[in-house]
Amino acid sequence: MLYYALVFLVVAIIAGIFGFGGIAGASAGIAQILFFLFLAFLVISLVLNFVRKV
């Protein structure tokens, strides 16, 4: 999932350079959502791993 967030970030940067504001904004928004989903899954995974060991 982090890979897709980085891909959308690169697409947003390239679209921003070429002046496609709508595409850049949408790609940046998708990248941000995927990044925060990745962080949420990471935290859940760490908590579950900690609970299992205790």
C-alpha distance matrix in Angstrom:
0.0 3.8 5.2 5.2 6.4 8.8 9.9 10.9 12.5 14.5 15.5 16.7 18.6 20.2 21.1 22.6 24.6 26.1 26.9 24.7 24.3 23.0 20.2 19.3 19.3 17.2 14.5 14.7 14.6 11.4 9.8 11.4 10.4 6.6 7.6 10.0 8.2 6.2 9.9 11.4 9.8 10.8 14.2 14.8 14.1 16.5 19.0 19.2 19.6 22.4 24.0 24.3 25.9 28.5
3.8 0.0 3.8 5.4 5.0 6.3 8.6 10.0 10.5 12.4 14.3 15.2 16.6 18.5 19.9 20.9 22.7 24.6 25.5 23.8 23.3 22.6 19.9 18.3 18.5 17.1 14.1 13.5 14.1 11.6 8.8 10.3 10.5 7.0 6.2 9.4 8.9 6.2 8.9 11.6 10.7 10.6 13.9 15.4 14.8 16.4 19.2 20.0 20.0 22.4 24.5 25.0 26.3 28.7
5.2 3.8 0.0 3.8 5.4 5.2 6.2 8.8 9.8 10.7 12.4 14.2 15.4 16.6 18.3 19.9 21.3 22.9 24.3 22.6 22.7 22.1 18.9 17.6 18.6 17.1 13.6 13.9 15.1 12.3 9.7 12.2 12.8 9.3 9.3 12.8 12.2 9.9 12.7 15.3 14.2 14.1 17.6 18.9 17.9 19.6 22.6 23.1 22.9 25.5 27.7 27.8 29.0 31.7
5.2 5.4 3.8 0.0 3.8 5.3 4.9 6.2 8.4 9.8 10.4 12.1 14.2 15.3 16.2 18.0 19.9 21.1 22.1 20.0 20.1 19.0 15.9 15.0 15.8 13.8 10.6 11.5 12.3 9.2 7.3 10.4 10.5 7.3 8.7 12.0 11.3 10.1 13.3 15.4 14.6 15.4 18.6 19.6 19.2 21.3 23.9 24.3 24.7 27.3 29.1 29.4 31.0 33.5
6.4 5.0 5.4 3.8 0.0 3.8 5.5 5.3 6.1 8.7 9.9 10.5 12.4 14.3 15.2 16.3 18.5 20.1 20.8 18.9 18.3 17.6 14.9 13.3 13.6 12.2 9.1 8.8 9.7 7.3 4.3 7.0 8.0 5.3 5.7 9.3 9.6 8.7 11.3 13.7 13.8 14.4 17.2 18.7 18.8 20.5 22.9 23.9 24.4 26.6 28.5 29.3 30.7 33.0
8.8 6.3 5.2 5.3 3.8 0.0 3.8 5.5 4.9 6.2 8.6 9.7 10.5 12.3 14.1 15.1 16.6 18.5 19.8 18.4 18.3 18.2 15.4 13.3 14.5 13.8 10.2 9.7 11.8 10.1 6.7 9.4 11.4 9.0 8.3 12.1 13.0 11.4 13.5 16.4 16.5 16.3 19.2 21.1 20.8 22.1 24.9 26.0 26.1 28.1 30.5 31.2 32.2 34.6
9.9 8.6 6.2 4.9 5.5 3.8 0.0 3.8 5.4 5.2 6.2 8.6 9.9 10.6 12.2 14.1 15.5 16.7 18.2 16.6 17.1 16.8 13.4 12.1 13.9 12.8 9.0 10.0 12.2 10.0 7.7 11.3 12.7 10.5 11.0 14.7 15.0 13.9 16.5 19.0 18.8 19.1 22.2 23.7 23.3 25.0 27.7 28.5 28.7 31.0 33.2 33.6 34.8 37.4
10.9 10.0 8.8 6.2 5.3 5.5 3.8 0.0 3.8 5.4 4.9 6.0 8.6 9.8 10.2 12.0 14.2 15.3 16.0 14.0 14.0 13.4 10.2 9.0 10.3 9.0 5.2 6.5 8.7 6.7 5.1 8.8 10.4 9.1 10.2 13.4 14.0 13.8 16.3 18.5 18.8 19.6 22.3 23.7 24.0 25.7 28.1 29.0 29.6 31.8 33.7 34.5 36.0 38.2
12.5 10.5 9.8 8.4 6.1 4.9 5.4 3.8 0.0 3.8 5.4 5.0 6.2 8.7 9.8 10.4 12.4 14.4 15.2 13.9 13.5 13.8 11.2 8.6 10.0 10.0 6.5 5.7 8.8 8.3 5.6 8.2 11.0 10.2 9.9 13.2 14.7 14.3 15.9 18.6 19.4 19.7 22.1 24.1 24.4 25.6 28.0 29.4 29.9 31.7 33.9 34.9 36.1 38.2
14.5 12.4 10.7 9.8 8.7 6.2 5.2 5.4 3.8 0.0 3.8 5.4 5.1 6.1 8.5 9.7 10.6 12.5 14.1 13.3 13.9 14.7 11.7 9.4 11.9 12.2 8.6 8.7 12.2 11.5 9.1 12.0 14.6 13.5 13.3 16.7 18.1 17.2 19.0 21.9 22.3 22.3 25.0 27.0 27.0 28.2 30.9 32.1 32.2 34.2 36.6 37.3 38.3 40.7
15.5 14.3 12.4 10.4 9.9 8.6 6.2 4.9 5.4 3.8 0.0 3.8 5.5 5.2 6.0 8.4 9.9 10.7 12.1 10.5 11.5 11.8 8.4 7.1 10.0 9.8 6.5 8.1 11.3 10.5 9.4 12.6 14.7 13.9 14.7 17.9 18.9 18.6 20.8 23.2 23.7 24.2 26.9 28.5 28.7 30.2 32.7 33.8 34.2 36.3 38.4 39.2 40.5 42.8
16.7 15.2 14.2 12.1 10.5 9.7 8.6 6.0 5.0 5.4 3.8 0.0 3.8 5.5 5.1 6.0 8.6 10.0 10.3 8.9 8.8 9.4 6.9 4.1 6.8 7.7 5.0 5.4 8.9 9.5 8.5 10.9 13.4 13.6 14.1 16.8 18.4 18.6 20.3 22.6 23.7 24.3 26.5 28.3 28.9 30.3 32.5 33.9 34.6 36.4 38.4 39.5 40.8 42.9
18.6 16.6 15.4 14.2 12.4 10.5 9.9 8.6 6.2 5.1 5.5 3.8 0.0 3.8 5.5 5.0 6.2 8.8 9.9 9.8 10.1 11.9 9.8 6.7 9.5 11.2 8.7 8.2 11.9 12.8 11.1 13.0 16.1 16.1 15.8 18.7 20.7 20.4 21.7 24.4 25.5 25.6 27.8 30.0 30.5 31.4 33.9 35.5 35.8 37.5 39.8 40.9 41.9 44.0
20.2 18.5 16.6 15.3 14.3 12.3 10.6 9.8 8.7 6.1 5.2 5.5 3.8 0.0 3.8 5.4 5.1 6.4 8.7 8.7 10.4 12.2 9.7 7.7 11.3 12.6 10.1 10.9 14.5 14.8 13.5 16.0 18.7 18.4 18.6 21.7 23.2 22.9 24.6 27.3 28.0 28.2 30.7 32.7 32.9 34.1 36.7 38.0 38.3 40.2 42.5 43.4 44.4 46.7
21.1 19.9 18.3 16.2 15.2 14.1 12.2 10.2 9.8 8.5 6.0 5.1 5.5 3.8 0.0 3.8 5.4 5.2 6.1 5.1 7.0 8.7 6.4 5.1 8.8 10.1 8.7 10.0 13.1 13.8 13.5 15.8 18.2 18.5 19.1 21.9 23.3 23.6 25.4 27.7 28.6 29.3 31.6 33.4 33.9 35.3 37.6 38.9 39.5 41.4 43.4 44.5 45.8 47.9
22.6 20.9 19.9 18.0 16.3 15.1 14.1 12.0 10.4 9.7 8.4 6.0 5.0 5.4 3.8 0.0 3.8 5.4 5.1 5.7 5.9 8.8 8.0 5.3 8.2 10.8 9.9 9.8 13.0 14.6 14.1 15.6 18.5 19.2 19.4 21.8 23.8 24.1 25.4 27.8 29.2 29.6 31.6 33.7 34.4 35.5 37.7 39.3 40.0 41.6 43.7 45.0 46.2 48.1
24.6 22.7 21.3 19.9 18.5 16.6 15.5 14.2 12.4 10.6 9.9 8.6 6.2 5.1 5.4 3.8 0.0 3.8 5.5 7.7 9.1 12.2 11.1 8.9 12.0 14.4 13.1 13.1 16.5 17.9 16.9 18.6 21.6 22.0 21.9 24.6 26.6 26.6 27.8 30.5 31.7 31.8 33.9 36.2 36.7 37.6 40.0 41.7 42.0 43.6 46.0 47.1 48.1 50.1
26.1 24.6 22.9 21.1 20.1 18.5 16.7 15.3 14.4 12.5 10.7 10.0 8.8 6.4 5.2 5.4 3.8 0.0 3.8 5.9 8.6 11.4 10.4 9.4 12.8 14.7 13.8 14.7 17.8 18.9 18.5 20.6 23.2 23.6 24.0 26.7 28.4 28.5 30.1 32.6 33.6 34.1 36.3 38.3 38.8 40.0 42.4 43.8 44.3 46.1 48.3 49.3 50.5 52.6
26.9 25.5 24.3 22.1 20.8 19.8 18.2 16.0 15.2 14.1 12.1 10.3 9.9 8.7 6.1 5.1 5.5 3.8 0.0 3.8 5.7 8.9 9.1 8.3 10.9 13.3 13.3 14.0 16.6 18.3 18.4 20.0 22.5 23.5 24.0 26.3 28.1 28.7 30.1 32.3 33.7 34.4 36.3 38.2 39.1 40.3 42.4 44.0 44.8 46.4 48.4 49.7 51.0 52.9
24.7 23.8 22.6 20.0 18.9 18.4 16.6 14.0 13.9 13.3 10.5 8.9 9.8 8.7 5.1 5.7 7.7 5.9 3.8 0.0 3.8 5.7 5.6 6.1 8.6 10.2 10.7 12.1 14.3 15.6 16.3 18.2 20.2 21.2 22.2 24.4 25.9 26.8 28.4 30.3 31.6 32.6 34.6 36.2 37.2 38.7 40.7 42.0 43.0 44.8 46.6 47.8 49.3 51.2
24.3 23.3 22.7 20.1 18.3 18.3 17.1 14.0 13.5 13.9 11.5 8.8 10.1 10.4 7.0 5.9 9.1 8.6 5.7 3.8 0.0 3.8 5.6 5.1 6.0 8.5 9.9 10.4 12.1 14.2 15.1 16.2 18.3 19.9 20.8 22.5 24.3 25.5 26.8 28.5 30.2 31.3 32.9 34.6 35.9 37.3 39.0 40.5 41.7 43.3 45.0 46.4 48.0 49.7
23.0 22.6 22.1 19.0 17.6 18.2 16.8 13.4 13.8 14.7 11.8 9.4 11.9 12.2 8.7 8.8 12.2 11.4 8.9 5.7 3.8 0.0 3.8 5.4 5.2 6.2 8.5 9.9 10.6 12.4 14.2 15.4 16.7 18.4 19.9 21.4 22.7 24.3 25.9 27.2 28.8 30.3 31.9 33.2 34.6 36.3 37.8 39.1 40.5 42.3 43.7 45.1 46.9 48.6
20.2 19.9 18.9 15.9 14.9 15.4 13.4 10.2 11.2 11.7 8.4 6.9 9.8 9.7 6.4 8.0 11.1 10.4 9.1 5.6 5.6 3.8 0.0 3.8 5.5 5.2 6.0 8.4 9.8 10.6 12.1 14.1 15.4 16.4 18.1 20.1 21.1 22.3 24.3 25.8 26.9 28.3 30.3 31.6 32.6 34.4 36.2 37.3 38.5 40.5 42.0 43.2 44.9 46.8
19.3 18.3 17.6 15.0 13.3 13.3 12.1 9.0 8.6 9.4 7.1 4.1 6.7 7.7 5.1 5.3 8.9 9.4 8.3 6.1 5.1 5.4 3.8 0.0 3.8 5.5 5.2 6.0 8.5 9.9 10.4 12.1 14.3 15.3 16.2 18.3 19.9 20.8 22.4 24.3 25.7 26.7 28.6 30.2 31.2 32.7 34.6 36.0 37.0 38.8 40.6 41.8 43.4 45.2
19.3 18.5 18.6 15.8 13.6 14.5 13.9 10.3 10.0 11.9 10.0 6.8 9.5 11.3 8.8 8.2 12.0 12.8 10.9 8.6 6.0 5.2 5.5 3.8 0.0 3.8 5.5 5.1 6.1 8.7 9.8 10.5 12.4 14.3 15.2 16.7 18.4 19.9 21.1 22.6 24.4 25.7 27.2 28.7 30.2 31.6 33.2 34.7 36.0 37.6 39.1 40.7 42.4 43.9
17.2 17.1 17.1 13.8 12.2 13.8 12.8 9.0 10.0 12.2 9.8 7.7 11.2 12.6 10.1 10.8 14.4 14.7 13.3 10.2 8.5 6.2 5.2 5.5 3.8 0.0 3.8 5.5 5.1 6.2 8.6 9.9 10.7 12.3 14.2 15.6 16.6 18.3 20.1 21.2 22.6 24.3 26.0 27.1 28.5 30.4 31.8 33.0 34.5 36.3 37.6 39.0 40.9 42.6
14.5 14.1 13.6 10.6 9.1 10.2 9.0 5.2 6.5 8.6 6.5 5.0 8.7 10.1 8.7 9.9 13.1 13.8 13.3 10.7 9.9 8.5 6.0 5.2 5.5 3.8 0.0 3.8 5.4 5.1 6.1 8.5 9.9 10.5 12.1 14.3 15.3 16.3 18.3 20.0 21.0 22.3 24.4 25.7 26.7 28.5 30.3 31.4 32.6 34.5 36.1 37.2 39.0 40.9
14.7 13.5 13.9 11.5 8.8 9.7 10.0 6.5 5.7 8.7 8.1 5.4 8.2 10.9 10.0 9.8 13.1 14.7 14.0 12.1 10.4 9.9 8.4 6.0 5.1 5.5 3.8 0.0 3.8 5.5 5.0 6.1 8.7 9.9 10.4 12.4 14.2 15.2 16.5 18.4 20.0 20.9 22.6 24.4 25.5 26.9 28.7 30.2 31.3 32.9 34.7 36.1 37.6 39.3
14.6 14.1 15.1 12.3 9.7 11.8 12.2 8.7 8.8 12.2 11.3 8.9 11.9 14.5 13.1 13.0 16.5 17.8 16.6 14.3 12.1 10.6 9.8 8.5 6.1 5.1 5.4 3.8 0.0 3.8 5.4 5.1 6.3 8.7 9.9 10.8 12.4 14.3 15.5 16.7 18.5 20.0 21.3 22.7 24.3 25.9 27.3 28.7 30.2 31.8 33.2 34.7 36.6 38.0
11.4 11.6 12.3 9.2 7.3 10.1 10.0 6.7 8.3 11.5 10.5 9.5 12.8 14.8 13.8 14.6 17.9 18.9 18.3 15.6 14.2 12.4 10.6 9.9 8.7 6.2 5.1 5.5 3.8 0.0 3.8 5.4 5.1 6.2 8.5 10.1 10.6 12.2 14.3 15.4 16.5 18.2 20.1 21.1 22.3 24.3 25.9 26.9 28.3 30.3 31.6 32.8 34.7 36.5
9.8 8.8 9.7 7.3 4.3 6.7 7.7 5.1 5.6 9.1 9.4 8.5 11.1 13.5 13.5 14.1 16.9 18.5 18.4 16.3 15.1 14.2 12.1 10.4 9.8 8.6 6.1 5.0 5.4 3.8 0.0 3.8 5.5 5.2 6.0 8.7 9.9 10.4 12.3 14.3 15.3 16.3 18.4 20.0 20.8 22.4 24.4 25.7 26.7 28.5 30.3 31.5 33.0 34.9
11.4 10.3 12.2 10.4 7.0 9.4 11.3 8.8 8.2 12.0 12.6 10.9 13.0 16.0 15.8 15.6 18.6 20.6 20.0 18.2 16.2 15.4 14.1 12.1 10.5 9.9 8.5 6.1 5.1 5.4 3.8 0.0 3.8 5.5 5.1 6.3 8.6 9.8 10.6 12.4 14.3 15.3 16.7 18.5 19.9 21.1 22.7 24.4 25.7 27.1 28.7 30.4 31.9 33.4
10.4 10.5 12.8 10.5 8.0 11.4 12.7 10.4 11.0 14.6 14.7 13.4 16.1 18.7 18.2 18.5 21.6 23.2 22.5 20.2 18.3 16.7 15.4 14.3 12.4 10.7 9.9 8.7 6.3 5.1 5.5 3.8 0.0 3.8 5.5 5.3 6.2 8.6 10.0 10.6 12.4 14.2 15.5 16.5 18.2 20.0 21.2 22.5 24.2 25.8 27.0 28.6 30.5 32.0
6.6 7.0 9.3 7.3 5.3 9.0 10.5 9.1 10.2 13.5 13.9 13.6 16.1 18.4 18.5 19.2 22.0 23.6 23.5 21.2 19.9 18.4 16.4 15.3 14.3 12.3 10.5 9.9 8.7 6.2 5.2 5.5 3.8 0.0 3.8 5.5 5.0 6.1 8.6 9.8 10.5 12.2 14.3 15.3 16.2 18.3 20.0 20.9 22.2 24.2 25.6 26.8 28.6 30.5
7.6 6.2 9.3 8.7 5.7 8.3 11.0 10.2 9.9 13.3 14.7 14.1 15.8 18.6 19.1 19.4 21.9 24.0 24.0 22.2 20.8 19.9 18.1 16.2 15.2 14.2 12.1 10.4 9.9 8.5 6.0 5.1 5.5 3.8 0.0 3.8 5.4 5.0 6.3 8.7 9.9 10.5 12.5 14.3 15.2 16.5 18.5 20.0 20.9 22.6 24.4 25.8 27.2 29.0
10.0 9.4 12.8 12.0 9.3 12.1 14.7 13.4 13.2 16.7 17.9 16.8 18.7 21.7 21.9 21.8 24.6 26.7 26.3 24.4 22.5 21.4 20.1 18.3 16.7 15.6 14.3 12.4 10.8 10.1 8.7 6.3 5.3 5.5 3.8 0.0 3.8 5.3 4.9 6.1 8.6 9.6 10.5 12.3 14.0 15.2 16.5 18.3 19.7 21.0 22.5 24.3 25.9 27.3
8.2 8.9 12.2 11.3 9.6 13.0 15.0 14.0 14.7 18.1 18.9 18.4 20.7 23.2 23.3 23.8 26.6 28.4 28.1 25.9 24.3 22.7 21.1 19.9 18.4 16.6 15.3 14.2 12.4 10.6 9.9 8.6 6.2 5.0 5.4 3.8 0.0 3.8 5.4 5.1 6.2 8.5 9.9 10.5 12.1 14.2 15.4 16.4 18.1 19.9 21.1 22.4 24.5 26.0
6.2 6.2 9.9 10.1 8.7 11.4 13.9 13.8 14.3 17.2 18.6 18.6 20.4 22.9 23.6 24.1 26.6 28.5 28.7 26.8 25.5 24.3 22.3 20.8 19.9 18.3 16.3 15.2 14.3 12.2 10.4 9.8 8.6 6.1 5.0 5.3 3.8 0.0 3.8 5.5 5.2 6.1 8.7 9.9 10.4 12.2 14.3 15.3 16.3 18.3 19.9 21.0 22.7 24.6
9.9 8.9 12.7 13.3 11.3 13.5 16.5 16.3 15.9 19.0 20.8 20.3 21.7 24.6 25.4 25.4 27.8 30.1 30.1 28.4 26.8 25.9 24.3 22.4 21.1 20.1 18.3 16.5 15.5 14.3 12.3 10.6 10.0 8.6 6.3 4.9 5.4 3.8 0.0 3.8 5.5 5.0 6.2 8.6 9.7 10.5 12.3 14.2 15.2 16.5 18.3 20.0 21.3 22.9
11.4 11.6 15.3 15.4 13.7 16.4 19.0 18.5 18.6 21.9 23.2 22.6 24.4 27.3 27.7 27.8 30.5 32.6 32.3 30.3 28.5 27.2 25.8 24.3 22.6 21.2 20.0 18.4 16.7 15.4 14.3 12.4 10.6 9.8 8.7 6.1 5.1 5.5 3.8 0.0 3.8 5.4 5.2 6.2 8.5 9.9 10.7 12.3 14.1 15.4 16.5 18.4 20.2 21.5
9.8 10.7 14.2 14.6 13.8 16.5 18.8 18.8 19.4 22.3 23.7 23.7 25.5 28.0 28.6 29.2 31.7 33.6 33.7 31.6 30.2 28.8 26.9 25.7 24.4 22.6 21.0 20.0 18.5 16.5 15.3 14.3 12.4 10.5 9.9 8.6 6.2 5.2 5.5 3.8 0.0 3.8 5.5 5.1 6.0 8.5 9.9 10.4 12.0 14.1 15.2 16.3 18.4 20.1
10.8 10.6 14.1 15.4 14.4 16.3 19.1 19.6 19.7 22.3 24.2 24.3 25.6 28.2 29.3 29.6 31.8 34.1 34.4 32.6 31.3 30.3 28.3 26.7 25.7 24.3 22.3 20.9 20.0 18.2 16.3 15.3 14.2 12.2 10.5 9.6 8.5 6.1 5.0 5.4 3.8 0.0 3.8 5.5 5.1 6.1 8.6 9.9 10.5 12.2 14.2 15.4 16.7 18.6
14.2 13.9 17.6 18.6 17.2 19.2 22.2 22.3 22.1 25.0 26.9 26.5 27.8 30.7 31.6 31.6 33.9 36.3 36.3 34.6 32.9 31.9 30.3 28.6 27.2 26.0 24.4 22.6 21.3 20.1 18.4 16.7 15.5 14.3 12.5 10.5 9.9 8.7 6.2 5.2 5.5 3.8 0.0 3.8 5.4 5.1 6.1 8.6 9.8 10.5 12.2 14.3 15.6 16.8
14.8 15.4 18.9 19.6 18.7 21.1 23.7 23.7 24.1 27.0 28.5 28.3 30.0 32.7 33.4 33.7 36.2 38.3 38.2 36.2 34.6 33.2 31.6 30.2 28.7 27.1 25.7 24.4 22.7 21.1 20.0 18.5 16.5 15.3 14.3 12.3 10.5 9.9 8.6 6.2 5.1 5.5 3.8 0.0 3.8 5.5 5.2 6.1 8.5 9.9 10.5 12.2 14.4 15.6
14.1 14.8 17.9 19.2 18.8 20.8 23.3 24.0 24.4 27.0 28.7 28.9 30.5 32.9 33.9 34.4 36.7 38.8 39.1 37.2 35.9 34.6 32.6 31.2 30.2 28.5 26.7 25.5 24.3 22.3 20.8 19.9 18.2 16.2 15.2 14.0 12.1 10.4 9.7 8.5 6.0 5.1 5.4 3.8 0.0 3.8 5.5 5.2 6.0 8.5 9.9 10.6 12.5 14.5
16.5 16.4 19.6 21.3 20.5 22.1 25.0 25.7 25.6 28.2 30.2 30.3 31.4 34.1 35.3 35.5 37.6 40.0 40.3 38.7 37.3 36.3 34.4 32.7 31.6 30.4 28.5 26.9 25.9 24.3 22.4 21.1 20.0 18.3 16.5 15.2 14.2 12.2 10.5 9.9 8.5 6.1 5.1 5.5 3.8 0.0 3.8 5.5 5.1 6.1 8.6 10.0 10.8 12.6
19.0 19.2 22.6 23.9 22.9 24.9 27.7 28.1 28.0 30.9 32.7 32.5 33.9 36.7 37.6 37.7 40.0 42.4 42.4 40.7 39.0 37.8 36.2 34.6 33.2 31.8 30.3 28.7 27.3 25.9 24.4 22.7 21.2 20.0 18.5 16.5 15.4 14.3 12.3 10.7 9.9 8.6 6.1 5.2 5.5 3.8 0.0 3.8 5.4 5.1 6.1 8.6 10.1 10.8
19.2 20.0 23.1 24.3 23.9 26.0 28.5 29.0 29.4 32.1 33.8 33.9 35.5 38.0 38.9 39.3 41.7 43.8 44.0 42.0 40.5 39.1 37.3 36.0 34.7 33.0 31.4 30.2 28.7 26.9 25.7 24.4 22.5 20.9 20.0 18.3 16.4 15.3 14.2 12.3 10.4 9.9 8.6 6.1 5.2 5.5 3.8 0.0 3.8 5.4 5.1 6.2 8.7 10.1
19.6 20.0 22.9 24.7 24.4 26.1 28.7 29.6 29.9 32.2 34.2 34.6 35.8 38.3 39.5 40.0 42.0 44.3 44.8 43.0 41.7 40.5 38.5 37.0 36.0 34.5 32.6 31.3 30.2 28.3 26.7 25.7 24.2 22.2 20.9 19.7 18.1 16.3 15.2 14.1 12.0 10.5 9.8 8.5 6.0 5.1 5.4 3.8 0.0 3.8 5.5 5.3 6.5 9.0
22.4 22.4 25.5 27.3 26.6 28.1 31.0 31.8 31.7 34.2 36.3 36.4 37.5 40.2 41.4 41.6 43.6 46.1 46.4 44.8 43.3 42.3 40.5 38.8 37.6 36.3 34.5 32.9 31.8 30.3 28.5 27.1 25.8 24.2 22.6 21.0 19.9 18.3 16.5 15.4 14.1 12.2 10.5 9.9 8.5 6.1 5.1 5.4 3.8 0.0 3.8 5.5 5.4 6.5
24.0 24.5 27.7 29.1 28.5 30.5 33.2 33.7 33.9 36.6 38.4 38.4 39.8 42.5 43.4 43.7 46.0 48.3 48.4 46.6 45.0 43.7 42.0 40.6 39.1 37.6 36.1 34.7 33.2 31.6 30.3 28.7 27.0 25.6 24.4 22.5 21.1 19.9 18.3 16.5 15.2 14.2 12.2 10.5 9.9 8.6 6.1 5.1 5.5 3.8 0.0 3.8 5.5 5.3
24.3 25.0 27.8 29.4 29.3 31.2 33.6 34.5 34.9 37.3 39.2 39.5 40.9 43.4 44.5 45.0 47.1 49.3 49.7 47.8 46.4 45.1 43.2 41.8 40.7 39.0 37.2 36.1 34.7 32.8 31.5 30.4 28.6 26.8 25.8 24.3 22.4 21.0 20.0 18.4 16.3 15.4 14.3 12.2 10.6 10.0 8.6 6.2 5.3 5.5 3.8 0.0 3.8 5.6
25.9 26.3 29.0 31.0 30.7 32.2 34.8 36.0 36.1 38.3 40.5 40.8 41.9 44.4 45.8 46.2 48.1 50.5 51.0 49.3 48.0 46.9 44.9 43.4 42.4 40.9 39.0 37.6 36.6 34.7 33.0 31.9 30.5 28.6 27.2 25.9 24.5 22.7 21.3 20.2 18.4 16.7 15.6 14.4 12.5 10.8 10.1 8.7 6.5 5.4 5.5 3.8 0.0 3.8
28.5 28.7 31.7 33.5 33.0 34.6 37.4 38.2 38.2 40.7 42.8 42.9 44.0 46.7 47.9 48.1 50.1 52.6 52.9 51.2 49.7 48.6 46.8 45.2 43.9 42.6 40.9 39.3 38.0 36.5 34.9 33.4 32.0 30.5 29.0 27.3 26.0 24.6 22.9 21.5 20.1 18.6 16.8 15.6 14.5 12.6 10.8 10.1 9.0 6.5 5.3 5.6 3.8 0.0
